[in-house]
C-alpha cells in the first residue's frame, strides 16, 4: 500500500527535554493507524510536529512523498493534513456553525456548504443545534464538533488526538464507529488513543511508543494478541 505519510527518525525537544527520540512509522493511504503508549510517551508531540506546530530536531516527515517538516502549519493544512487536538480546543462562545466554518478557512472552493451538511448528517445533534454555542455542549458533543471542524478542511489525512478522553462508554463507541465510517468514505486516519484495546481493534496497523521511541509495530490484531502489549496497555497479567 502506498504510504500517504512517512515519519522517519523523528526527534523533537521542548528546550533541553527530548520528548521524541528517533520515531519512525508510516500511514498507508486509506488506513487507520494508531499510536499507543503511556502518558508522556511522545504521541501528542509527534502529532503536533506533523501538523507544523513544533519543529523537529532531526528526522523527516513526508506527505505524499514530499517533505513537510519545515512548512508552516497553515500550509500543511492546505496540503490535506488536519489535526483534531487533545482537549478539543473549540471556540466555546461561537456557535456550532461558526466553529465548522472556521475549520474551512483555508478552502477556496464552492463545496463548503455541502461539506457542512455532510457533518450534520454524520452528527445529527450538531445539525439540530447548529445555532447554539459550543460551550454549552456535553463532552461527547464537543468531540463530535471537534472532529467535524477538522473534517471541514477536507483532509486526506485526519489526525485525532485522544478522541475518547473523558467520554462515557456509549459515546466512546459512537466516536469509534464514526472513525470507521470516515475511513469507509476515503479518509486516512492517524489515531492517538489511550484506550489501546479499542484503538488496536479498529486499526489496520499500530505502533507502540515508549519513552519517545517506537518499540513495537504491526497489524492492529497482531498487537492485540502480543503478550507485551497486553501486559503493558491492556491490563492483562
N, CA and C atoms as a LAMMPS dump frame, in Angstrom:
ITEM: TIMESTEP
0
ITEM: NUMBER OF ATOMS
711
ITEM: BOX BOUNDS ff ff ff
-5.0000000000000000e+02 5.0000000000000000e+02
-5.0000000000000000e+02 5.0000000000000000e+02
-5.0000000000000000e+02 5.0000000000000000e+02
ITEM: ATOMS id mol type element x y z
1 1 1 N 0.838 -1.197 0
2 1 2 C 0 0 0
3 1 3 C 0.874 1.249 0
4 2 1 N 0.481 2.24 -0.773
5 2 2 C 1.234 3.485 -0.862
6 2 3 C 1.182 4.239 0.459
7 3 1 N 2.338 4.716 0.918
8 3 2 C 2.392 5.494 2.16
9 3 3 C 1.973 6.926 1.874
10 4 1 N 0.91 7.365 2.536
11 4 2 C 0.482 8.749 2.416
12 4 3 C 1.357 9.639 3.296
13 5 1 N 1.677 9.142 4.487
14 5 2 C 2.527 9.858 5.435
15 5 3 C 3.683 8.961 5.85
16 6 1 N 4.882 9.518 5.859
17 6 2 C 6.065 8.799 6.341
18 6 3 C 6.787 9.671 7.361
19 7 1 N 7.038 9.107 8.516
20 7 2 C 7.815 9.772 9.566
21 7 3 C 9.075 8.944 9.772
22 8 1 N 10.23 9.569 9.625
23 8 2 C 11.486 8.831 9.646
24 8 3 C 12.475 9.46 10.619
25 9 1 N 12.869 8.671 11.633
26 9 2 C 13.898 9.072 12.602
27 9 3 C 13.622 10.454 13.191
28 10 1 N 12.382 10.668 13.614
29 10 2 C 11.949 11.973 14.118
30 10 3 C 12.345 12.153 15.577
31 11 1 N 12.991 13.271 15.878
32 11 2 C 13.308 13.661 17.26
33 11 3 C 12.828 15.077 17.49
34 12 1 N 12.198 15.308 18.653
35 12 2 C 11.617 16.613 18.986
36 12 3 C 11.92 16.911 20.447
37 13 1 N 12.226 18.171 20.741
38 13 2 C 12.549 18.553 22.122
39 13 3 C 11.775 19.795 22.53
40 14 1 N 11.491 19.884 23.828
41 14 2 C 10.993 21.102 24.454
42 14 3 C 12.161 21.666 25.263
43 15 1 N 12.852 22.633 24.699
44 15 2 C 14.049 23.128 25.354
45 15 3 C 15.095 22.033 25.416
46 16 1 N 15.545 21.738 26.642
47 16 2 C 16.568 20.703 26.815
48 16 3 C 15.979 19.311 26.967
49 17 1 N 14.639 19.213 27.012
50 17 2 C 13.984 17.928 27.242
51 17 3 C 13.571 17.317 25.916
52 18 1 N 14.14 16.163 25.607
53 18 2 C 13.822 15.478 24.356
54 18 3 C 12.582 14.613 24.574
55 19 1 N 11.483 14.987 23.918
56 19 2 C 10.21 14.295 24.116
57 19 3 C 10.017 13.147 23.144
58 20 1 N 10.603 13.26 21.956
59 20 2 C 10.516 12.219 20.93
60 20 3 C 11.925 11.893 20.474
61 21 1 N 12.244 10.597 20.41
62 21 2 C 13.606 10.178 20.087
63 21 3 C 13.583 9.152 18.953
64 22 1 N 13.826 9.604 17.767
65 22 2 C 14.072 8.678 16.654
66 22 3 C 12.849 7.828 16.306
67 23 1 N 11.659 8.437 16.312
68 23 2 C 10.436 7.712 15.955
69 23 3 C 10.336 7.578 14.438
70 24 1 N 9.924 6.388 13.994
71 24 2 C 9.659 6.141 12.579
72 24 3 C 8.36 5.347 12.442
73 25 1 N 7.52 5.749 11.498
74 25 2 C 6.321 4.977 11.176
75 25 3 C 5.756 5.492 9.847
76 26 1 N 4.818 4.744 9.299
77 26 2 C 4.188 5.124 8.038
78 26 3 C 2.688 4.905 8.133
79 27 1 N 1.939 5.715 7.392
80 27 2 C 0.487 5.597 7.328
81 27 3 C 0.106 5.388 5.872
82 28 1 N -0.42 4.208 5.558
83 28 2 C -0.823 3.913 4.194
84 28 3 C -2.118 4.617 3.835
85 29 1 N -2.252 4.982 2.585
86 29 2 C -3.467 5.662 2.146
87 29 3 C -4.682 4.772 2.389
88 30 1 N -5.704 5.341 3.023
89 30 2 C -6.925 4.61 3.321
90 30 3 C -6.894 3.824 4.615
91 31 1 N -5.794 3.847 5.325
92 31 2 C -5.663 3.081 6.562
93 31 3 C -6.11 3.873 7.791
94 32 1 N -6.383 3.133 8.866
95 32 2 C -6.402 3.683 10.218
96 32 3 C -5.153 3.157 10.901
97 33 1 N -4.298 4.058 11.366
98 33 2 C -3.061 3.701 12.053
99 33 3 C -3.087 4.322 13.445
100 34 1 N -2.785 3.52 14.461
101 34 2 C -2.808 4 15.845
102 34 3 C -1.41 4.09 16.425
103 35 1 N -1.2 5.146 17.21
104 35 2 C -0.02 5.262 18.063
105 35 3 C -0.507 5.081 19.493
106 36 1 N -0.004 4.07 20.173
107 36 2 C -0.41 3.841 21.556
108 36 3 C 0.814 3.91 22.454
109 37 1 N 0.561 4.166 23.722
110 37 2 C 1.643 4.269 24.697
111 37 3 C 1.143 4.986 25.93
112 38 1 N 1.945 4.986 26.965
113 38 2 C 1.561 5.622 28.224
114 38 3 C 1.594 7.14 28.096
115 39 1 N 1.054 7.814 29.102
116 39 2 C 1.129 9.277 29.142
117 39 3 C 2.588 9.724 29.146
118 40 1 N 2.897 10.745 28.36
119 40 2 C 4.257 11.243 28.298
120 40 3 C 5.159 10.486 27.355
121 41 1 N 4.584 9.565 26.568
122 41 2 C 5.402 8.748 25.673
123 41 3 C 5.874 9.51 24.442
124 42 1 N 5.202 10.626 24.116
125 42 2 C 5.594 11.413 22.953
126 42 3 C 4.582 11.398 21.817
127 43 1 N 3.412 10.828 22.057
128 43 2 C 2.413 10.677 20.993
129 43 3 C 1.856 12.029 20.548
130 44 1 N 1.425 12.839 21.508
131 44 2 C 0.872 14.154 21.165
132 44 3 C 1.935 15.043 20.529
133 45 1 N 3.148 14.988 21.052
134 45 2 C 4.246 15.764 20.471
135 45 3 C 4.456 15.382 19.012
136 46 1 N 4.352 14.106 18.709
137 46 2 C 4.509 13.645 17.326
138 46 3 C 3.456 14.256 16.423
139 47 1 N 2.191 14.241 16.85
140 47 2 C 1.13 14.83 16.033
141 47 3 C 1.334 16.337 15.86
142 48 1 N 1.715 17.015 16.92
143 48 2 C 1.932 18.459 16.837
144 48 3 C 3.081 18.797 15.886
145 49 1 N 4.056 17.914 15.804
146 49 2 C 5.178 18.145 14.886
147 49 3 C 4.754 17.897 13.444
148 50 1 N 3.986 16.851 13.222
149 50 2 C 3.489 16.576 11.87
150 50 3 C 2.643 17.739 11.36
151 51 1 N 1.828 18.327 12.228
152 51 2 C 0.935 19.406 11.797
153 51 3 C 1.619 20.765 11.733
154 52 1 N 2.909 20.838 12.074
155 52 2 C 3.66 22.077 11.922
156 52 3 C 3.645 22.994 13.118
157 53 1 N 3.08 22.534 14.238
158 53 2 C 3.051 23.364 15.441
159 53 3 C 4.381 23.324 16.178
160 54 1 N 5.165 22.268 15.948
161 54 2 C 6.504 22.138 16.523
162 54 3 C 7.482 21.835 15.397
163 55 1 N 8.756 22.141 15.638
164 55 2 C 9.803 21.845 14.669
165 55 3 C 10.676 20.7 15.193
166 56 1 N 10.987 19.726 14.346
167 56 2 C 11.829 18.622 14.803
168 56 3 C 13.29 19.017 14.955
169 57 1 N 13.972 18.329 15.864
170 57 2 C 15.424 18.477 15.948
171 57 3 C 16.086 17.791 14.758
172 58 1 N 15.643 16.567 14.51
173 58 2 C 16.169 15.781 13.395
174 58 3 C 15.037 14.944 12.821
175 59 1 N 15.275 14.393 11.645
176 59 2 C 14.314 13.484 11.046
177 59 3 C 13.538 14.122 9.908
178 60 1 N 12.741 13.298 9.256
179 60 2 C 11.981 13.728 8.084
180 60 3 C 10.513 13.364 8.243
181 61 1 N 9.645 14.233 7.712
182 61 2 C 8.207 13.976 7.626
183 61 3 C 7.819 14.201 6.172
184 62 1 N 7.283 13.165 5.542
185 62 2 C 6.901 13.276 4.135
186 62 3 C 5.41 12.986 3.983
187 63 1 N 4.731 13.854 3.24
188 63 2 C 3.321 13.674 2.91
189 63 3 C 3.226 13.568 1.399
190 64 1 N 2.695 12.466 0.939
191 64 2 C 2.676 12.151 -0.495
192 64 3 C 4.086 12.208 -1.09
193 65 1 N 5.068 11.775 -0.308
194 65 2 C 6.441 11.715 -0.777
195 65 3 C 7.214 13.012 -0.722
196 66 1 N 6.571 14.1 -0.294
197 66 2 C 7.226 15.409 -0.263
198 66 3 C 7.482 15.842 1.18
199 67 1 N 8.66 16.41 1.465
200 67 2 C 8.977 16.814 2.84
201 67 3 C 8.105 17.975 3.307
202 68 1 N 7.602 17.872 4.533
203 68 2 C 6.752 18.936 5.073
204 68 3 C 7.244 19.437 6.422
205 69 1 N 8.353 18.894 6.942
206 69 2 C 8.761 19.213 8.316
207 69 3 C 9.136 20.673 8.518
208 70 1 N 9.428 21.416 7.443
209 70 2 C 9.802 22.824 7.588
210 70 3 C 8.677 23.773 7.159
211 71 1 N 7.514 23.228 6.798
212 71 2 C 6.412 24.063 6.323
213 71 3 C 5.612 24.651 7.482
214 72 1 N 4.958 25.772 7.224
215 72 2 C 4.075 26.389 8.213
216 72 3 C 2.829 25.533 8.411
217 73 1 N 2.223 25.652 9.579
218 73 2 C 1.056 24.825 9.91
219 73 3 C -0.084 25.027 8.919
220 74 1 N -0.338 26.268 8.512
221 74 2 C -1.464 26.5 7.597
222 74 3 C -1.189 25.902 6.22
223 75 1 N 0.078 25.837 5.831
224 75 2 C 0.426 25.231 4.551
225 75 3 C 0.223 23.721 4.597
226 76 1 N 0.587 23.113 5.716
227 76 2 C 0.379 21.666 5.89
228 76 3 C -1.117 21.351 5.869
229 77 1 N -1.915 22.207 6.483
230 77 2 C -3.372 22.028 6.448
231 77 3 C -3.889 22.122 5.015
232 78 1 N -3.39 23.076 4.267
233 78 2 C -3.812 23.233 2.876
234 78 3 C -3.453 22.016 2.034
235 79 1 N -2.366 21.324 2.387
236 79 2 C -1.964 20.128 1.652
237 79 3 C -2.896 18.949 1.916
238 80 1 N -3.661 19.021 3.022
239 80 2 C -4.607 17.953 3.309
240 80 3 C -4.369 17.193 4.592
241 81 1 N -3.629 17.792 5.534
242 81 2 C -3.373 17.159 6.835
243 81 3 C -4.098 17.967 7.909
244 82 1 N -5.122 17.386 8.513
245 82 2 C -5.902 18.07 9.549
246 82 3 C -5.633 17.436 10.899
247 83 1 N -5.625 18.266 11.94
248 83 2 C -5.276 17.835 13.295
249 83 3 C -6.438 18.175 14.226
250 84 1 N -7.051 17.158 14.808
251 84 2 C -8.08 17.348 15.829
252 84 3 C -7.398 17.148 17.18
253 85 1 N -7.106 18.231 17.915
254 85 2 C -6.198 18.135 19.061
255 85 3 C -6.836 17.543 20.311
256 86 1 N -5.981 17.106 21.208
257 86 2 C -6.42 16.678 22.529
258 86 3 C -7.094 17.848 23.236
259 87 1 N -8.232 17.574 23.885
260 87 2 C -8.93 18.629 24.599
261 87 3 C -9.882 19.438 23.75
262 88 1 N -9.998 19.1 22.472
263 88 2 C -10.993 19.645 21.53
264 88 3 C -10.707 21.058 21.069
265 89 1 N -10.357 21.968 21.974
266 89 2 C -9.944 23.33 21.616
267 89 3 C -10.975 24.055 20.737
268 90 1 N -12.226 23.949 21.128
269 90 2 C -13.29 24.652 20.4
270 90 3 C -13.367 26.106 20.857
271 91 1 N -14.076 26.9 20.085
272 91 2 C -14.378 28.274 20.467
273 91 3 C -15.75 28.269 21.135
274 92 1 N -15.731 28.227 22.472
275 92 2 C -16.947 27.991 23.235
276 92 3 C -18.012 29.047 23.082
277 93 1 N -17.632 30.282 22.785
278 93 2 C -18.615 31.362 22.649
279 93 3 C -19.148 31.488 21.23
280 94 1 N -18.643 30.647 20.351
281 94 2 C -19.127 30.653 18.971
282 94 3 C -20.065 29.473 18.767
283 95 1 N -20.948 29.594 17.789
284 95 2 C -21.926 28.544 17.53
285 95 3 C -21.284 27.348 16.841
286 96 1 N -22.053 26.284 16.769
287 96 2 C -21.618 25.099 16.024
288 96 3 C -21.257 25.476 14.596
289 97 1 N -22.154 26.189 13.93
290 97 2 C -21.926 26.568 12.527
291 97 3 C -20.682 27.428 12.384
292 98 1 N -20.453 28.333 13.312
293 98 2 C -19.271 29.204 13.228
294 98 3 C -17.981 28.411 13.439
295 99 1 N -17.996 27.457 14.366
296 99 2 C -16.822 26.602 14.56
297 99 3 C -16.533 25.797 13.303
298 100 1 N -17.561 25.271 12.664
299 100 2 C -17.37 24.494 11.443
300 100 3 C -16.839 25.373 10.308
301 101 1 N -17.358 26.581 10.206
302 101 2 C -16.881 27.493 9.16
303 101 3 C -15.4 27.81 9.349
304 102 1 N -14.964 27.944 10.596
305 102 2 C -13.545 28.193 10.852
306 102 3 C -12.679 27.01 10.396
307 103 1 N -13.228 25.807 10.476
308 103 2 C -12.488 24.643 10.016
309 103 3 C -12.198 24.668 8.527
310 104 1 N -12.964 25.453 7.797
311 104 2 C -12.808 25.527 6.34
312 104 3 C -12.084 26.791 5.895
313 105 1 N -11.374 27.459 6.79
314 105 2 C -10.848 28.781 6.456
315 105 3 C -9.784 28.749 5.368
316 106 1 N -9.121 27.604 5.155
317 106 2 C -8.088 27.546 4.113
318 106 3 C -8.675 27.195 2.751
319 107 1 N -9.945 26.88 2.689
320 107 2 C -10.536 26.432 1.436
321 107 3 C -11.006 27.597 0.576
322 108 1 N -10.905 27.403 -0.729
323 108 2 C -11.345 28.429 -1.672
324 108 3 C -12.356 27.875 -2.669
325 109 1 N -12.795 26.626 -2.461
326 109 2 C -13.743 26.007 -3.387
327 109 3 C -15.178 26.308 -2.967
328 110 1 N -16.101 25.844 -3.78
329 110 2 C -17.509 26.152 -3.554
330 110 3 C -18.24 25.055 -2.779
331 111 1 N -17.498 24.077 -2.225
332 111 2 C -18.154 22.945 -1.596
333 111 3 C -18.297 23.017 -0.095
334 112 1 N -18.016 24.187 0.498
335 112 2 C -18.027 24.286 1.959
336 112 3 C -19.419 24.016 2.526
337 113 1 N -20.451 24.595 1.942
338 113 2 C -21.811 24.412 2.456
339 113 3 C -22.227 22.943 2.391
340 114 1 N -21.879 22.273 1.297
341 114 2 C -22.232 20.861 1.153
342 114 3 C -21.498 20.015 2.188
343 115 1 N -20.238 20.342 2.452
344 115 2 C -19.48 19.579 3.439
345 115 3 C -19.984 19.825 4.855
346 116 1 N -20.504 21.026 5.102
347 116 2 C -21.1 21.286 6.408
348 116 3 C -22.344 20.419 6.593
349 117 1 N -23.118 20.272 5.546
350 117 2 C -24.287 19.398 5.627
351 117 3 C -23.871 17.949 5.841
352 118 1 N -22.737 17.571 5.264
353 118 2 C -22.219 16.214 5.479
354 118 3 C -21.894 16.002 6.953
355 119 1 N -21.298 17.006 7.611
356 119 2 C -21.011 16.908 9.043
357 119 3 C -22.312 16.764 9.827
358 120 1 N -23.332 17.505 9.446
359 120 2 C -24.621 17.422 10.138
360 120 3 C -25.263 16.045 9.95
361 121 1 N -25.044 15.424 8.793
362 121 2 C -25.551 14.07 8.566
363 121 3 C -24.796 13.063 9.421
364 122 1 N -23.488 13.283 9.551
365 122 2 C -22.651 12.388 10.346
366 122 3 C -22.978 12.515 11.83
367 123 1 N -23.232 13.743 12.276
368 123 2 C -23.545 14.039 13.676
369 123 3 C -24.853 14.827 13.735
370 124 1 N -25.998 14.158 13.697
371 124 2 C -27.29 14.866 13.637
372 124 3 C -27.5 15.879 14.757
373 125 1 N -26.96 15.612 15.954
374 125 2 C -27.149 16.556 17.059
375 125 3 C -26.547 17.919 16.733
376 126 1 N -25.466 17.95 15.946
377 126 2 C -24.859 19.22 15.557
378 126 3 C -25.778 19.992 14.613
379 127 1 N -26.434 19.27 13.727
380 127 2 C -27.376 19.936 12.835
381 127 3 C -28.564 20.501 13.579
382 128 1 N -29.047 19.761 14.569
383 128 2 C -30.192 20.213 15.352
384 128 3 C -29.859 21.433 16.193
385 129 1 N -28.571 21.561 16.58
386 129 2 C -28.174 22.646 17.492
387 129 3 C -27.133 23.556 16.842
388 130 1 N -27.213 23.699 15.548
389 130 2 C -26.175 24.418 14.802
390 130 3 C -26.032 25.872 15.206
391 131 1 N -27.068 26.455 15.764
392 131 2 C -27.014 27.874 16.138
393 131 3 C -26.75 28.079 17.627
394 132 1 N -26.454 26.996 18.349
395 132 2 C -26.139 27.11 19.777
396 132 3 C -24.625 27.197 19.981
397 133 1 N -24.233 27.818 21.079
398 133 2 C -22.814 27.995 21.366
399 133 3 C -22.175 26.669 21.77
400 134 1 N -20.969 26.449 21.296
401 134 2 C -20.279 25.178 21.514
402 134 3 C -20.007 24.925 22.989
403 135 1 N -19.823 25.987 23.77
404 135 2 C -19.516 25.824 25.184
405 135 3 C -20.644 25.225 25.998
406 136 1 N -21.845 25.153 25.435
407 136 2 C -22.997 24.603 26.144
408 136 3 C -23.141 23.106 25.941
409 137 1 N -22.285 22.523 25.112
410 137 2 C -22.419 21.13 24.745
411 137 3 C -21.732 20.214 25.757
412 138 1 N -22.17 18.946 25.773
413 138 2 C -21.508 17.927 26.592
414 138 3 C -20.154 17.594 25.988
415 139 1 N -19.353 16.83 26.753
416 139 2 C -18.039 16.444 26.259
417 139 3 C -18.109 15.655 24.964
418 140 1 N -19.052 14.721 24.89
419 140 2 C -19.191 13.927 23.685
420 140 3 C -19.618 14.752 22.494
421 141 1 N -20.536 15.664 22.718
422 141 2 C -20.998 16.53 21.626
423 141 3 C -19.887 17.465 21.17
424 142 1 N -19.073 17.937 22.115
425 142 2 C -17.944 18.777 21.736
426 142 3 C -16.923 17.992 20.923
427 143 1 N -16.742 16.712 21.261
428 143 2 C -15.811 15.894 20.479
429 143 3 C -16.317 15.706 19.057
430 144 1 N -17.618 15.506 18.901
431 144 2 C -18.201 15.424 17.564
432 144 3 C -17.922 16.704 16.781
433 145 1 N -18.09 17.836 17.437
434 145 2 C -17.874 19.116 16.774
435 145 3 C -16.404 19.297 16.415
436 146 1 N -15.509 18.873 17.298
437 146 2 C -14.076 18.993 17.011
438 146 3 C -13.689 18.154 15.796
439 147 1 N -14.235 16.939 15.706
440 147 2 C -13.965 16.099 14.543
441 147 3 C -14.583 16.724 13.289
442 148 1 N -15.811 17.21 13.429
443 148 2 C -16.469 17.855 12.294
444 148 3 C -15.707 19.075 11.809
445 149 1 N -15.192 19.87 12.735
446 149 2 C -14.406 21.055 12.347
447 149 3 C -13.162 20.648 11.572
448 150 1 N -12.48 19.589 12.031
449 150 2 C -11.302 19.113 11.3
450 150 3 C -11.685 18.606 9.916
451 151 1 N -12.837 17.956 9.812
452 151 2 C -13.275 17.441 8.511
453 151 3 C -13.605 18.56 7.529
454 152 1 N -13.914 19.737 8.029
455 152 2 C -14.296 20.849 7.148
456 152 3 C -13.132 21.345 6.295
457 153 1 N -11.908 20.997 6.643
458 153 2 C -10.774 21.364 5.785
459 153 3 C -10.616 20.387 4.615
460 154 1 N -11.481 19.371 4.582
461 154 2 C -11.471 18.34 3.539
462 154 3 C -10.129 17.615 3.505
463 155 1 N -9.727 17.026 4.632
464 155 2 C -8.385 16.433 4.712
465 155 3 C -8.291 15.091 4.005
466 156 1 N -7.104 14.788 3.537
467 156 2 C -6.788 13.431 3.084
468 156 3 C -6.298 12.597 4.259
469 157 1 N -5.653 13.273 5.224
470 157 2 C -5.189 12.617 6.446
471 157 3 C -5.768 13.367 7.64
472 158 1 N -6.513 12.658 8.475
473 158 2 C -7.096 13.235 9.678
474 158 3 C -6.381 12.666 10.883
475 159 1 N -5.759 13.529 11.689
476 159 2 C -5.06 13.11 12.9
477 159 3 C -5.947 13.422 14.109
478 160 1 N -6.244 12.39 14.882
479 160 2 C -7.124 12.509 16.041
480 160 3 C -6.328 12.215 17.304
481 161 1 N -6.316 13.168 18.24
482 161 2 C -5.56 13.02 19.478
483 161 3 C -6.518 12.805 20.639
484 162 1 N -6.554 11.58 21.158
485 162 2 C -7.368 11.186 22.311
486 162 3 C -8.855 11.533 22.121
487 163 1 N -9.486 11.046 21.061
488 163 2 C -10.889 11.409 20.824
489 163 3 C -11.865 10.87 21.854
490 164 1 N -11.48 9.83 22.624
491 164 2 C -12.412 9.27 23.606
492 164 3 C -12.188 9.8 25.013
493 165 1 N -11.235 10.722 25.19
494 165 2 C -10.895 11.178 26.539
495 165 3 C -12.097 11.8 27.256
496 166 1 N -12.389 11.272 28.431
497 166 2 C -13.448 11.824 29.259
498 166 3 C -14.853 11.469 28.827
499 167 1 N -15.011 10.563 27.874
500 167 2 C -16.335 10.236 27.366
501 167 3 C -16.874 8.961 28.015
502 168 1 N -18.183 8.832 28.022
503 168 2 C -18.827 7.622 28.522
504 168 3 C -18.561 6.473 27.556
505 169 1 N -18.709 5.224 28.022
506 169 2 C -18.515 4.079 27.117
507 169 3 C -19.402 4.138 25.88
508 170 1 N -20.657 4.567 26.048
509 170 2 C -21.565 4.643 24.895
510 170 3 C -21.083 5.683 23.904
511 171 1 N -20.675 6.852 24.391
512 171 2 C -20.207 7.901 23.499
513 171 3 C -18.864 7.525 22.87
514 172 1 N -18.025 6.835 23.641
515 172 2 C -16.753 6.362 23.091
516 172 3 C -16.988 5.453 21.895
517 173 1 N -17.93 4.512 22.051
518 173 2 C -18.229 3.6 20.948
519 173 3 C -18.763 4.363 19.738
520 174 1 N -19.553 5.379 19.993
521 174 2 C -20.096 6.172 18.889
522 174 3 C -18.985 6.898 18.14
523 175 1 N -18.008 7.434 18.871
524 175 2 C -16.893 8.122 18.237
525 175 3 C -16.068 7.139 17.411
526 176 1 N -15.825 5.939 17.934
527 176 2 C -15.042 4.96 17.187
528 176 3 C -15.807 4.447 15.967
529 177 1 N -17.12 4.325 16.077
530 177 2 C -17.923 3.97 14.902
531 177 3 C -17.8 5.041 13.825
532 178 1 N -17.769 6.297 14.252
533 178 2 C -17.632 7.411 13.311
534 178 3 C -16.276 7.37 12.623
535 179 1 N -15.219 7.063 13.379
536 179 2 C -13.878 6.966 12.786
537 179 3 C -13.864 5.9 11.689
538 180 1 N -14.492 4.77 11.967
539 180 2 C -14.554 3.701 10.965
540 180 3 C -15.346 4.158 9.747
541 181 1 N -16.422 4.889 9.968
542 181 2 C -17.226 5.397 8.851
543 181 3 C -16.435 6.388 8.004
544 182 1 N -15.655 7.247 8.656
545 182 2 C -14.827 8.196 7.909
546 182 3 C -13.818 7.458 7.037
547 183 1 N -13.25 6.379 7.571
548 183 2 C -12.342 5.583 6.756
549 183 3 C -13.059 5.003 5.544
550 184 1 N -14.272 4.511 5.739
551 184 2 C -15.018 3.912 4.633
552 184 3 C -15.353 4.938 3.56
553 185 1 N -15.366 6.221 3.939
554 185 2 C -15.64 7.297 2.989
555 185 3 C -14.372 7.827 2.328
556 186 1 N -13.216 7.232 2.674
557 186 2 C -11.985 7.569 1.978
558 186 3 C -10.983 8.392 2.748
559 187 1 N -11.252 8.679 4.011
560 187 2 C -10.32 9.462 4.814
561 187 3 C -9.306 8.549 5.509
562 188 1 N -8.033 8.898 5.416
563 188 2 C -6.975 8.186 6.123
564 188 3 C -6.886 8.75 7.542
565 189 1 N -6.715 7.879 8.536
566 189 2 C -6.766 8.289 9.945
567 189 3 C -5.464 7.923 10.648
568 190 1 N -4.883 8.899 11.346
569 190 2 C -3.794 8.644 12.292
570 190 3 C -4.342 8.94 13.678
571 191 1 N -4.379 7.925 14.523
572 191 2 C -5.094 7.984 15.791
573 191 3 C -4.142 7.839 16.963
574 192 1 N -4.174 8.793 17.876
575 192 2 C -3.512 8.675 19.181
576 192 3 C -4.61 8.442 20.201
577 193 1 N -4.489 7.365 20.963
578 193 2 C -5.608 6.98 21.815
579 193 3 C -5.116 6.208 23.034
580 194 1 N -5.58 6.645 24.226
581 194 2 C -5.222 5.978 25.473
582 194 3 C -5.928 4.635 25.605
583 195 1 N -7.112 4.516 24.989
584 195 2 C -7.858 3.266 25.012
585 195 3 C -7.25 2.331 23.97
586 196 1 N -6.176 1.652 24.365
587 196 2 C -5.406 0.846 23.416
588 196 3 C -6.23 -0.295 22.84
589 197 1 N -7.094 -0.891 23.639
590 197 2 C -7.903 -2.012 23.167
591 197 3 C -8.791 -1.578 22.007
592 198 1 N -9.522 -0.486 22.2
593 198 2 C -10.42 -0.013 21.15
594 198 3 C -9.648 0.459 19.929
595 199 1 N -8.526 1.136 20.159
596 199 2 C -7.744 1.675 19.049
597 199 3 C -7.169 0.57 18.176
598 200 1 N -6.568 -0.433 18.795
599 200 2 C -5.951 -1.504 18.02
600 200 3 C -6.999 -2.372 17.328
601 201 1 N -8.148 -2.57 17.96
602 201 2 C -9.214 -3.342 17.331
603 201 3 C -9.713 -2.663 16.063
604 202 1 N -9.61 -1.35 16.026
605 202 2 C -10.089 -0.548 14.899
606 202 3 C -9.044 -0.404 13.795
607 203 1 N -7.768 -0.582 14.134
608 203 2 C -6.674 -0.137 13.277
609 203 3 C -6.164 -1.208 12.318
610 204 1 N -5.769 -0.738 11.147
611 204 2 C -5.072 -1.609 10.208
612 204 3 C -3.656 -1.883 10.699
613 205 1 N -3.058 -0.885 11.342
614 205 2 C -1.687 -1.025 11.821
615 205 3 C -1.51 -0.188 13.086
616 206 1 N -0.64 -0.639 13.962
617 206 2 C -0.38 0.09 15.191
618 206 3 C 1.102 0.185 15.484
619 207 1 N 1.448 1.225 16.234
620 207 2 C 2.827 1.437 16.682
621 207 3 C 2.788 1.731 18.171
622 208 1 N 3.647 1.087 18.915
623 208 2 C 3.76 1.333 20.35
624 208 3 C 4.901 2.313 20.579
625 209 1 N 4.592 3.434 21.261
626 209 2 C 5.575 4.467 21.573
627 209 3 C 5.866 4.398 23.065
628 210 1 N 7.14 4.284 23.412
629 210 2 C 7.53 4.212 24.819
630 210 3 C 8.748 5.104 25.045
631 211 1 N 8.608 6.056 25.967
632 211 2 C 9.697 6.981 26.286
633 211 3 C 10.259 7.643 25.028
634 212 1 N 9.339 8.049 24.146
635 212 2 C 9.736 8.788 22.954
636 212 3 C 10.263 7.957 21.815
637 213 1 N 10.195 6.627 21.927
638 213 2 C 10.73 5.761 20.867
639 213 3 C 9.662 4.778 20.389
640 214 1 N 9.774 4.353 19.145
641 214 2 C 8.928 3.293 18.621
642 214 3 C 9.507 1.952 19.066
643 215 1 N 8.735 1.181 19.84
644 215 2 C 9.26 -0.073 20.382
645 215 3 C 8.652 -1.313 19.727
646 216 1 N 7.414 -1.208 19.254
647 216 2 C 6.75 -2.331 18.594
648 216 3 C 5.889 -1.795 17.466
649 217 1 N 5.675 -2.616 16.455
650 217 2 C 4.767 -2.247 15.377
651 217 3 C 4.206 -3.503 14.742
652 218 1 N 3.065 -3.354 14.083
653 218 2 C 2.468 -4.483 13.394
654 218 3 C 1.003 -4.24 13.131
655 219 1 N 0.334 -5.169 12.455
656 219 2 C -1.12 -5.058 12.274
657 219 3 C -1.822 -4.948 13.622
658 220 1 N -2.91 -4.213 13.647
659 220 2 C -3.6 -3.985 14.909
660 220 3 C -3.979 -5.261 15.626
661 221 1 N -4.502 -6.26 14.893
662 221 2 C -4.926 -7.503 15.554
663 221 3 C -3.736 -8.29 16.092
664 222 1 N -2.557 -8.146 15.444
665 222 2 C -1.364 -8.824 15.953
666 222 3 C -0.9 -8.196 17.267
667 223 1 N -0.933 -6.87 17.334
668 223 2 C -0.529 -6.203 18.572
669 223 3 C -1.506 -6.501 19.704
670 224 1 N -2.791 -6.655 19.372
671 224 2 C -3.767 -7.027 20.398
672 224 3 C -3.423 -8.364 21.036
673 225 1 N -2.842 -9.252 20.249
674 225 2 C -2.509 -10.583 20.751
675 225 3 C -1.11 -10.668 21.352
676 226 1 N -0.315 -9.602 21.225
677 226 2 C 1.062 -9.608 21.711
678 226 3 C 1.061 -9.528 23.246
679 227 1 N 1.723 -10.474 23.89
680 227 2 C 1.707 -10.525 25.355
681 227 3 C 2.32 -9.279 25.984
682 228 1 N 3.342 -8.697 25.354
683 228 2 C 3.964 -7.489 25.891
684 228 3 C 2.992 -6.314 25.873
685 229 1 N 2.241 -6.19 24.785
686 229 2 C 1.259 -5.116 24.674
687 229 3 C 0.126 -5.344 25.654
688 230 1 N -0.33 -6.574 25.765
689 230 2 C -1.442 -6.87 26.669
690 230 3 C -1.059 -6.59 28.119
691 231 1 N 0.16 -6.932 28.492
692 231 2 C 0.594 -6.713 29.868
693 231 3 C 0.773 -5.224 30.174
694 232 1 N 1.285 -4.473 29.218
695 232 2 C 1.608 -3.068 29.476
696 232 3 C 0.399 -2.148 29.306
697 233 1 N -0.484 -2.442 28.334
698 233 2 C -1.516 -1.466 27.96
699 233 3 C -2.948 -1.982 28.035
700 234 1 N -3.127 -3.29 28.118
701 234 2 C -4.488 -3.833 28.105
702 234 3 C -4.903 -4.437 29.427
703 235 1 N -4.006 -4.349 30.44
704 235 2 C -4.378 -4.765 31.782
705 235 3 C -4.286 -6.251 32.054
706 236 1 N -3.705 -7.021 31.12
707 236 2 C -3.568 -8.452 31.358
708 236 3 C -2.349 -8.73 32.237
709 237 1 N -2.451 -9.724 33.084
710 237 2 C -1.315 -10.122 33.919
711 237 3 C -0.338 -10.918 33.082
